[in-house]
Amino acid sequence: MSRVINSYVKYINTKHKRVGPLFQGVFKAVLVETDEQLLHLSRYIHMNAYASGIVSEKSLFSYPWSSLSAYCNDQPSFVDKTFILSNFRSISDYKKFISDQTNYAKELEAIKHLILEET
């Protein structure tokens, strides 16, 4: 993936006679080793729009550019939500799992620039 992105950046920089990174930062990959990690990653991804201030907490579950609405509605979707939702008794429990961390997500977003080391 990194090679593809680097090639694309070089192409755009050459075409537009510019230098430097095209995107905000370098591509990072983390190995998800446990089911628990995957569940928290799912929550983190679904909370991004709220944590970054794009949507309010009230509209988080209906934000059209997130798959969260597919997870929280019992309607057909191209999203394979089976594994994530199988870890909860109901869709309501998954919604609660997401909602329980809304304040934490905002706080984390506010202080993330203070991190000294990349992990």
NUDRENNU-765429 format. One record per residue: residue number from 1; x, y, z of N, C-alpha, C in turn; chain. Coordinates in pm, whole numbers, always signed. Example, Ala and Ser with C-alpha at 12.3 -4.5 7.8 and 13.67 -1.06 7.14 Angstrom:
<site vodren="1" n_x="+1319" n_y="-569" n_z="+780" ca_x="+1230" ca_y="-450" ca_z="+780" c_x="+1320" c_y="-330" c_z="+780" nuvo="A"/>
<site vodren="2" n_x="+1285" n_y="-225" n_z="+708" ca_x="+1367" ca_y="-106" ca_z="+714" c_x="+1290" c_y="+3" c_z="+787" nuvo="A"/>
//
This chain:
<site vodren="1" n_x="+83" n_y="-119" n_z="+0" ca_x="+0" ca_y="+0" ca_z="+0" c_x="+87" c_y="+125" c_z="+0" nuvo="A"/>
<site vodren="2" n_x="+192" n_y="+123" n_z="+80" ca_x="+281" ca_y="+237" ca_z="+90" c_x="+343" c_y="+272" c_z="-45" nuvo="A"/>
<site vodren="3" n_x="+383" n_y="+171" n_z="-121" ca_x="+445" ca_y="+193" ca_z="-251" c_x="+346" c_y="+259" c_z="-348" nuvo="A"/>
<site vodren="4" n_x="+221" n_y="+216" n_z="-343" ca_x="+118" ca_y="+274" ca_z="-430" c_x="+99" c_y="+422" c_z="-397" nuvo="A"/>
<site vodren="5" n_x="+89" n_y="+452" n_z="-269" ca_x="+68" ca_y="+591" ca_z="-226" c_x="+189" c_y="+676" c_z="-264" nuvo="A"/>
<site vodren="6" n_x="+310" n_y="+626" n_z="-241" ca_x="+430" ca_y="+701" ca_z="-277" c_x="+436" c_y="+730" c_z="-426" nuvo="A"/>
<site vodren="7" n_x="+402" n_y="+633" n_z="-508" ca_x="+402" ca_y="+652" ca_z="-653" c_x="+300" c_y="+758" c_z="-693" nuvo="A"/>
<site vodren="8" n_x="+184" n_y="+754" n_z="-633" ca_x="+79" ca_y="+851" ca_z="-664" c_x="+123" c_y="+992" c_z="-625" nuvo="A"/>
<site vodren="9" n_x="+184" n_y="+1006" n_z="-508" ca_x="+231" ca_y="+1136" ca_z="-461" c_x="+337" c_y="+1191" c_z="-556" nuvo="A"/>
<site vodren="10" n_x="+431" n_y="+1107" n_z="-598" ca_x="+534" ca_y="+1151" ca_z="-693" c_x="+472" c_y="+1196" c_z="-825" nuvo="A"/>
<site vodren="11" n_x="+373" n_y="+1122" n_z="-872" ca_x="+305" ca_y="+1158" ca_z="-996" c_x="+238" c_y="+1296" c_z="-984" nuvo="A"/>
<site vodren="12" n_x="+161" n_y="+1316" n_z="-878" ca_x="+91" ca_y="+1443" ca_z="-858" c_x="+190" c_y="+1557" c_z="-840" nuvo="A"/>
<site vodren="13" n_x="+295" n_y="+1535" n_z="-760" ca_x="+395" ca_y="+1639" ca_z="-738" c_x="+464" c_y="+1678" c_z="-869" nuvo="A"/>
<site vodren="14" n_x="+497" n_y="+1581" n_z="-951" ca_x="+560" ca_y="+1610" ca_z="-1080" c_x="+464" c_y="+1683" c_z="-1173" nuvo="A"/>
<site vodren="15" n_x="+343" n_y="+1635" n_z="-1181" ca_x="+242" ca_y="+1694" ca_z="-1270" c_x="+212" c_y="+1839" c_z="-1234" nuvo="A"/>
<site vodren="16" n_x="+205" n_y="+1868" n_z="-1104" ca_x="+167" ca_y="+2003" ca_z="-1059" c_x="+286" c_y="+2086" c_z="-1012" nuvo="A"/>
<site vodren="17" n_x="+408" n_y="+2036" n_z="-1038" ca_x="+531" ca_y="+2106" ca_z="-1001" c_x="+529" c_y="+2149" c_z="-855" nuvo="A"/>
<site vodren="18" n_x="+505" n_y="+2054" n_z="-769" ca_x="+501" ca_y="+2079" ca_z="-625" c_x="+590" c_y="+1978" c_z="-554" nuvo="A"/>
<site vodren="19" n_x="+614" n_y="+2001" n_z="-427" ca_x="+695" ca_y="+1909" ca_z="-346" c_x="+624" c_y="+1884" c_z="-214" nuvo="A"/>
<site vodren="20" n_x="+666" n_y="+1778" n_z="-148" ca_x="+614" ca_y="+1749" ca_z="-15" c_x="+503" c_y="+1646" c_z="-15" nuvo="A"/>
<site vodren="21" n_x="+456" n_y="+1616" n_z="+105" ca_x="+351" ca_y="+1514" ca_z="+118" c_x="+219" c_y="+1563" c_z="+61" nuvo="A"/>
<site vodren="22" n_x="+147" n_y="+1473" n_z="+4" ca_x="+16" ca_y="+1504" ca_z="-52" c_x="-93" c_y="+1484" c_z="+52" nuvo="A"/>
<site vodren="23" n_x="-69" n_y="+1389" n_z="+139" ca_x="-166" ca_y="+1355" ca_z="+242" c_x="-115" c_y="+1402" c_z="+377" nuvo="A"/>
<site vodren="24" n_x="-198" n_y="+1393" n_z="+478" ca_x="-166" ca_y="+1444" ca_z="+610" c_x="-47" c_y="+1375" c_z="+674" nuvo="A"/>
<site vodren="25" n_x="-33" n_y="+1248" n_z="+656" ca_x="+77" ca_y="+1175" ca_z="+718" c_x="+106" c_y="+1047" c_z="+643" nuvo="A"/>
<site vodren="26" n_x="+204" n_y="+976" n_z="+689" ca_x="+240" ca_y="+851" ca_z="+623" c_x="+137" c_y="+743" c_z="+656" nuvo="A"/>
<site vodren="27" n_x="+126" n_y="+646" n_z="+567" ca_x="+35" ca_y="+533" ca_z="+589" c_x="+84" c_y="+452" c_z="+708" nuvo="A"/>
<site vodren="28" n_x="-8" n_y="+417" n_z="+796" ca_x="+27" ca_y="+336" ca_z="+913" c_x="-63" c_y="+213" c_z="+915" nuvo="A"/>
<site vodren="29" n_x="-5" n_y="+103" n_z="+950" ca_x="-81" ca_y="-21" ca_z="+960" c_x="-55" c_y="-83" c_z="+1097" nuvo="A"/>
<site vodren="30" n_x="-160" n_y="-132" n_z="+1158" ca_x="-149" ca_y="-196" ca_z="+1289" c_x="-217" c_y="-333" c_z="+1279" nuvo="A"/>
<site vodren="31" n_x="-150" n_y="-435" n_z="+1328" ca_x="-207" ca_y="-568" ca_z="+1328" c_x="-309" c_y="-579" c_z="+1441" nuvo="A"/>
<site vodren="32" n_x="-431" n_y="-615" n_z="+1406" ca_x="-536" ca_y="-637" ca_z="+1505" c_x="-526" c_y="-782" c_z="+1548" nuvo="A"/>
<site vodren="33" n_x="-489" n_y="-804" n_z="+1674" ca_x="-458" ca_y="-938" ca_z="+1721" c_x="-570" c_y="-1008" c_z="+1796" nuvo="A"/>
<site vodren="34" n_x="-665" n_y="-932" n_z="+1850" ca_x="-772" ca_y="-995" ca_z="+1928" c_x="-908" c_y="-943" c_z="+1884" nuvo="A"/>
<site vodren="35" n_x="-1011" n_y="-1018" n_z="+1918" ca_x="-1148" ca_y="-974" ca_z="+1889" c_x="-1179" c_y="-846" c_z="+1965" nuvo="A"/>
<site vodren="36" n_x="-1130" n_y="-836" n_z="+2087" ca_x="-1154" ca_y="-716" ca_z="+2169" c_x="-1094" c_y="-593" c_z="+2101" nuvo="A"/>
<site vodren="37" n_x="-973" n_y="-607" n_z="+2047" ca_x="-910" ca_y="-497" ca_z="+1974" c_x="-997" c_y="-456" c_z="+1856" nuvo="A"/>
<site vodren="38" n_x="-1050" n_y="-553" n_z="+1784" ca_x="-1133" ca_y="-525" ca_z="+1668" c_x="-1259" c_y="-448" c_z="+1707" nuvo="A"/>
<site vodren="39" n_x="-1320" n_y="-486" n_z="+1818" ca_x="-1440" ca_y="-416" ca_z="+1864" c_x="-1409" c_y="-271" c_z="+1898" nuvo="A"/>
<site vodren="40" n_x="-1299" n_y="-248" n_z="+1967" ca_x="-1261" ca_y="-111" ca_z="+2002" c_x="-1220" c_y="-31" c_z="+1878" nuvo="A"/>
<site vodren="41" n_x="-1159" n_y="-97" n_z="+1782" ca_x="-1125" ca_y="-32" ca_z="+1656" c_x="-1252" c_y="+9" c_z="+1582" nuvo="A"/>
<site vodren="42" n_x="-1350" n_y="-78" n_z="+1582" ca_x="-1479" ca_y="-47" ca_z="+1520" c_x="-1540" c_y="+78" c_z="+1585" nuvo="A"/>
<site vodren="43" n_x="-1536" n_y="+82" n_z="+1717" ca_x="-1590" ca_y="+198" ca_z="+1788" c_x="-1510" c_y="+324" c_z="+1753" nuvo="A"/>
<site vodren="44" n_x="-1378" n_y="+313" n_z="+1753" ca_x="-1292" ca_y="+427" ca_z="+1721" c_x="-1324" c_y="+482" c_z="+1582" nuvo="A"/>
<site vodren="45" n_x="-1336" n_y="+393" n_z="+1485" ca_x="-1366" ca_y="+436" ca_z="+1348" c_x="-1503" c_y="+502" c_z="+1341" nuvo="A"/>
<site vodren="46" n_x="-1601" n_y="+441" n_z="+1406" ca_x="-1736" ca_y="+497" ca_z="+1401" c_x="-1749" c_y="+627" c_z="+1479" nuvo="A"/>
<site vodren="47" n_x="-1660" n_y="+652" n_z="+1573" ca_x="-1663" ca_y="+776" ca_z="+1651" c_x="-1586" c_y="+890" c_z="+1585" nuvo="A"/>
<site vodren="48" n_x="-1509" n_y="+862" n_z="+1481" ca_x="-1423" ca_y="+964" ca_z="+1421" c_x="-1497" c_y="+1091" c_z="+1379" nuvo="A"/>
<site vodren="49" n_x="-1610" n_y="+1077" n_z="+1313" ca_x="-1684" ca_y="+1195" ca_z="+1266" c_x="-1727" c_y="+1283" c_z="+1383" nuvo="A"/>
<site vodren="50" n_x="-1765" n_y="+1222" n_z="+1493" ca_x="-1804" ca_y="+1298" ca_z="+1612" c_x="-1683" c_y="+1358" c_z="+1682" nuvo="A"/>
<site vodren="51" n_x="-1580" n_y="+1278" n_z="+1703" ca_x="-1461" ca_y="+1323" ca_z="+1776" c_x="-1393" c_y="+1440" c_z="+1707" nuvo="A"/>
<site vodren="52" n_x="-1397" n_y="+1442" n_z="+1574" ca_x="-1332" ca_y="+1550" ca_z="+1501" c_x="-1424" c_y="+1670" c_z="+1478" nuvo="A"/>
<site vodren="53" n_x="-1547" n_y="+1662" n_z="+1528" ca_x="-1638" ca_y="+1775" ca_z="+1521" c_x="-1716" c_y="+1787" c_z="+1391" nuvo="A"/>
<site vodren="54" n_x="-1714" n_y="+1685" n_z="+1309" ca_x="-1787" ca_y="+1689" ca_z="+1182" c_x="-1938" c_y="+1677" c_z="+1204" nuvo="A"/>
<site vodren="55" n_x="-1977" n_y="+1593" n_z="+1299" ca_x="-2119" ca_y="+1576" ca_z="+1330" c_x="-2141" c_y="+1587" c_z="+1481" nuvo="A"/>
<site vodren="56" n_x="-2264" n_y="+1614" n_z="+1517" ca_x="-2300" ca_y="+1617" ca_z="+1659" c_x="-2326" c_y="+1474" c_z="+1707" nuvo="A"/>
<site vodren="57" n_x="-2329" n_y="+1458" n_z="+1838" ca_x="-2357" ca_y="+1325" ca_z="+1893" c_x="-2494" c_y="+1276" c_z="+1848" nuvo="A"/>
<site vodren="58" n_x="-2588" n_y="+1369" n_z="+1838" ca_x="-2724" ca_y="+1334" ca_z="+1799" c_x="-2732" c_y="+1279" c_z="+1656" nuvo="A"/>
<site vodren="59" n_x="-2651" n_y="+1334" n_z="+1566" ca_x="-2658" ca_y="+1290" ca_z="+1426" c_x="-2552" c_y="+1186" c_z="+1390" nuvo="A"/>
<site vodren="60" n_x="-2473" n_y="+1141" n_z="+1487" ca_x="-2367" ca_y="+1043" ca_z="+1462" c_x="-2421" c_y="+915" c_z="+1399" nuvo="A"/>
<site vodren="61" n_x="-2534" n_y="+865" n_z="+1448" ca_x="-2587" ca_y="+737" ca_z="+1402" c_x="-2656" c_y="+745" c_z="+1265" nuvo="A"/>
<site vodren="62" n_x="-2673" n_y="+866" n_z="+1213" ca_x="-2734" ca_y="+880" ca_z="+1080" c_x="-2640" c_y="+948" c_z="+980" nuvo="A"/>
<site vodren="63" n_x="-2515" n_y="+969" n_z="+1018" ca_x="-2417" ca_y="+1033" ca_z="+930" c_x="-2398" c_y="+947" c_z="+804" nuvo="A"/>
<site vodren="64" n_x="-2426" n_y="+1003" n_z="+686" ca_x="-2428" ca_y="+920" ca_z="+565" c_x="-2291" c_y="+871" c_z="+516" nuvo="A"/>
<site vodren="65" n_x="-2181" n_y="+932" n_z="+560" ca_x="-2048" ca_y="+891" ca_z="+514" c_x="-1978" c_y="+802" c_z="+614" nuvo="A"/>
<site vodren="66" n_x="-2055" n_y="+731" n_z="+692" ca_x="-2002" ca_y="+634" ca_z="+788" c_x="-2086" c_y="+507" c_z="+777" nuvo="A"/>
<site vodren="67" n_x="-2024" n_y="+395" n_z="+806" ca_x="-2098" ca_y="+269" ca_z="+802" c_x="-2176" c_y="+246" c_z="+932" nuvo="A"/>
<site vodren="68" n_x="-2165" n_y="+337" n_z="+1027" ca_x="-2234" ca_y="+319" ca_z="+1156" c_x="-2384" c_y="+302" c_z="+1138" nuvo="A"/>
<site vodren="69" n_x="-2444" n_y="+378" n_z="+1048" ca_x="-2589" ca_y="+364" ca_z="+1028" c_x="-2624" c_y="+224" c_z="+978" nuvo="A"/>
<site vodren="70" n_x="-2536" n_y="+162" n_z="+900" ca_x="-2560" ca_y="+25" ca_z="+853" c_x="-2556" c_y="-73" c_z="+970" nuvo="A"/>
<site vodren="71" n_x="-2467" n_y="-49" n_z="+1065" ca_x="-2457" ca_y="-136" ca_z="+1182" c_x="-2576" c_y="-119" c_z="+1275" nuvo="A"/>
<site vodren="72" n_x="-2633" n_y="-1" n_z="+1278" ca_x="-2737" ca_y="+29" ca_z="+1378" c_x="-2879" c_y="+20" c_z="+1324" nuvo="A"/>
<site vodren="73" n_x="-2894" n_y="-13" n_z="+1199" ca_x="-3027" ca_y="-33" ca_z="+1141" c_x="-3037" c_y="-178" c_z="+1096" nuvo="A"/>
<site vodren="74" n_x="-3151" n_y="-235" n_z="+1114" ca_x="-3170" ca_y="-375" ca_z="+1076" c_x="-3217" c_y="-384" c_z="+931" nuvo="A"/>
<site vodren="75" n_x="-3144" n_y="-316" n_z="+842" ca_x="-3179" ca_y="-314" ca_z="+701" c_x="-3066" c_y="-378" c_z="+621" nuvo="A"/>
<site vodren="76" n_x="-3099" n_y="-430" n_z="+503" ca_x="-2993" ca_y="-489" ca_z="+419" c_x="-2888" c_y="-384" c_z="+383" nuvo="A"/>
<site vodren="77" n_x="-2765" n_y="-428" n_z="+375" ca_x="-2654" ca_y="-337" ca_z="+348" c_x="-2541" c_y="-415" c_z="+283" nuvo="A"/>
<site vodren="78" n_x="-2453" n_y="-346" n_z="+213" ca_x="-2336" ca_y="-413" ca_z="+156" c_x="-2229" c_y="-434" c_z="+263" nuvo="A"/>
<site vodren="79" n_x="-2247" n_y="-376" n_z="+380" ca_x="-2153" ca_y="-390" ca_z="+491" c_x="-2174" c_y="-526" c_z="+558" nuvo="A"/>
<site vodren="80" n_x="-2067" n_y="-601" n_z="+575" ca_x="-2076" ca_y="-728" ca_z="+647" c_x="-2055" c_y="-698" c_z="+796" nuvo="A"/>
<site vodren="81" n_x="-2164" n_y="-685" n_z="+865" ca_x="-2160" ca_y="-646" ca_z="+1006" c_x="-2176" c_y="-765" c_z="+1100" nuvo="A"/>
<site vodren="82" n_x="-2181" n_y="-884" n_z="+1045" ca_x="-2210" ca_y="-1005" ca_z="+1121" c_x="-2116" c_y="-1026" c_z="+1238" nuvo="A"/>
<site vodren="83" n_x="-1985" n_y="-1021" n_z="+1213" ca_x="-1890" ca_y="-1052" ca_z="+1320" c_x="-1897" c_y="-950" c_z="+1433" nuvo="A"/>
<site vodren="84" n_x="-1897" n_y="-822" n_z="+1399" ca_x="-1900" ca_y="-718" ca_z="+1503" c_x="-2027" c_y="-732" c_z="+1586" nuvo="A"/>
<site vodren="85" n_x="-2141" n_y="-740" n_z="+1520" ca_x="-2268" ca_y="-746" ca_z="+1594" c_x="-2288" c_y="-877" c_z="+1668" nuvo="A"/>
<site vodren="86" n_x="-2219" n_y="-983" n_z="+1627" ca_x="-2233" ca_y="-1112" ca_z="+1697" c_x="-2173" c_y="-1106" c_z="+1838" nuvo="A"/>
<site vodren="87" n_x="-2097" n_y="-1003" n_z="+1866" ca_x="-2039" ca_y="-985" ca_z="+1998" c_x="-2131" c_y="-910" c_z="+2094" nuvo="A"/>
<site vodren="88" n_x="-2249" n_y="-875" n_z="+2047" ca_x="-2346" ca_y="-801" ca_z="+2129" c_x="-2480" c_y="-873" c_z="+2124" nuvo="A"/>
<site vodren="89" n_x="-2558" n_y="-858" n_z="+2230" ca_x="-2689" ca_y="-924" ca_z="+2235" c_x="-2788" c_y="-862" c_z="+2137" nuvo="A"/>
<site vodren="90" n_x="-2771" n_y="-731" n_z="+2112" ca_x="-2865" ca_y="-662" ca_z="+2024" c_x="-2796" c_y="-541" c_z="+1961" nuvo="A"/>
<site vodren="91" n_x="-2863" n_y="-484" n_z="+1862" ca_x="-2813" ca_y="-361" ca_z="+1800" c_x="-2810" c_y="-250" c_z="+1904" nuvo="A"/>
<site vodren="92" n_x="-2906" n_y="-249" n_z="+1993" ca_x="-2909" ca_y="-148" ca_z="+2100" c_x="-2785" c_y="-156" c_z="+2187" nuvo="A"/>
<site vodren="93" n_x="-2739" n_y="-277" n_z="+2214" ca_x="-2617" ca_y="-293" ca_z="+2294" c_x="-2495" c_y="-239" c_z="+2219" nuvo="A"/>
<site vodren="94" n_x="-2491" n_y="-258" n_z="+2088" ca_x="-2380" ca_y="-202" ca_z="+2010" c_x="-2385" c_y="-49" c_z="+2012" nuvo="A"/>
<site vodren="95" n_x="-2506" n_y="+6" n_z="+1997" ca_x="-2522" ca_y="+152" ca_z="+2005" c_x="-2474" c_y="+205" c_z="+2139" nuvo="A"/>
<site vodren="96" n_x="-2507" n_y="+134" n_z="+2246" ca_x="-2463" ca_y="+174" ca_z="+2379" c_x="-2311" c_y="+165" c_z="+2390" nuvo="A"/>
<site vodren="97" n_x="-2253" n_y="+60" n_z="+2334" ca_x="-2107" ca_y="+44" ca_z="+2332" c_x="-2041" c_y="+164" c_z="+2264" nuvo="A"/>
<site vodren="98" n_x="-2099" n_y="+209" n_z="+2154" ca_x="-2046" ca_y="+327" ca_z="+2083" c_x="-2067" c_y="+452" c_z="+2167" nuvo="A"/>
<site vodren="99" n_x="-2188" n_y="+473" n_z="+2216" ca_x="-2223" ca_y="+595" ca_z="+2289" c_x="-2149" c_y="+611" c_z="+2421" nuvo="A"/>
<site vodren="100" n_x="-2114" n_y="+500" n_z="+2484" ca_x="-2047" ca_y="+506" ca_z="+2614" c_x="-1915" c_y="+582" c_z="+2610" nuvo="A"/>
<site vodren="101" n_x="-1855" n_y="+593" n_z="+2495" ca_x="-1723" ca_y="+656" ca_z="+2485" c_x="-1724" c_y="+791" c_z="+2413" nuvo="A"/>
<site vodren="102" n_x="-1839" n_y="+855" n_z="+2400" ca_x="-1842" ca_y="+981" ca_z="+2325" c_x="-1757" c_y="+1089" c_z="+2392" nuvo="A"/>
<site vodren="103" n_x="-1765" n_y="+1104" n_z="+2522" ca_x="-1684" ca_y="+1205" ca_z="+2590" c_x="-1536" c_y="+1173" c_z="+2580" nuvo="A"/>
<site vodren="104" n_x="-1502" n_y="+1047" n_z="+2598" ca_x="-1362" ca_y="+1004" ca_z="+2588" c_x="-1306" c_y="+1033" c_z="+2449" nuvo="A"/>
<site vodren="105" n_x="-1386" n_y="+1008" n_z="+2346" ca_x="-1342" ca_y="+1031" ca_z="+2208" c_x="-1310" c_y="+1179" c_z="+2186" nuvo="A"/>
<site vodren="106" n_x="-1395" n_y="+1267" n_z="+2238" ca_x="-1371" ca_y="+1412" ca_z="+2226" c_x="-1244" c_y="+1452" c_z="+2300" nuvo="A"/>
<site vodren="107" n_x="-1226" n_y="+1399" n_z="+2422" ca_x="-1107" ca_y="+1432" ca_z="+2501" c_x="-981" c_y="+1383" c_z="+2431" nuvo="A"/>
<site vodren="108" n_x="-985" n_y="+1263" n_z="+2378" ca_x="-870" ca_y="+1207" ca_z="+2307" c_x="-835" c_y="+1291" c_z="+2185" nuvo="A"/>
<site vodren="109" n_x="-935" n_y="+1334" n_z="+2110" ca_x="-912" ca_y="+1417" ca_z="+1993" c_x="-847" c_y="+1550" c_z="+2033" nuvo="A"/>
<site vodren="110" n_x="-889" n_y="+1604" n_z="+2147" ca_x="-836" ca_y="+1733" ca_z="+2193" c_x="-690" c_y="+1725" c_z="+2236" nuvo="A"/>
<site vodren="111" n_x="-645" n_y="+1609" n_z="+2285" ca_x="-507" ca_y="+1599" ca_z="+2335" c_x="-413" c_y="+1519" c_z="+2246" nuvo="A"/>
<site vodren="112" n_x="-461" n_y="+1467" n_z="+2135" ca_x="-375" ca_y="+1378" ca_z="+2056" c_x="-251" c_y="+1447" c_z="+2001" nuvo="A"/>
<site vodren="113" n_x="-255" n_y="+1578" n_z="+1984" ca_x="-137" ca_y="+1650" ca_z="+1935" c_x="-27" c_y="+1659" c_z="+2041" nuvo="A"/>
<site vodren="114" n_x="-58" n_y="+1622" n_z="+2164" ca_x="+40" ca_y="+1627" ca_z="+2272" c_x="+123" c_y="+1500" c_z="+2283" nuvo="A"/>
<site vodren="115" n_x="+91" n_y="+1399" n_z="+2205" ca_x="+165" ca_y="+1272" ca_z="+2209" c_x="+308" c_y="+1297" c_z="+2163" nuvo="A"/>
<site vodren="116" n_x="+403" n_y="+1250" n_z="+2242" ca_x="+544" ca_y="+1273" ca_z="+2212" c_x="+601" c_y="+1170" c_z="+2116" nuvo="A"/>
<site vodren="117" n_x="+558" n_y="+1047" n_z="+2127" ca_x="+615" ca_y="+940" ca_z="+2046" c_x="+509" c_y="+876" c_z="+1959" nuvo="A"/>
<site vodren="118" n_x="+549" n_y="+839" n_z="+1839" ca_x="+462" ca_y="+761" ca_z="+1751" c_x="+469" c_y="+617" c_z="+1795" nuvo="A"/>
<site vodren="119" n_x="+357" n_y="+546" n_z="+1792" ca_x="+358" ca_y="+405" ca_z="+1830" c_x="+342" c_y="+318" c_z="+1709" nuvo="A"/>
//
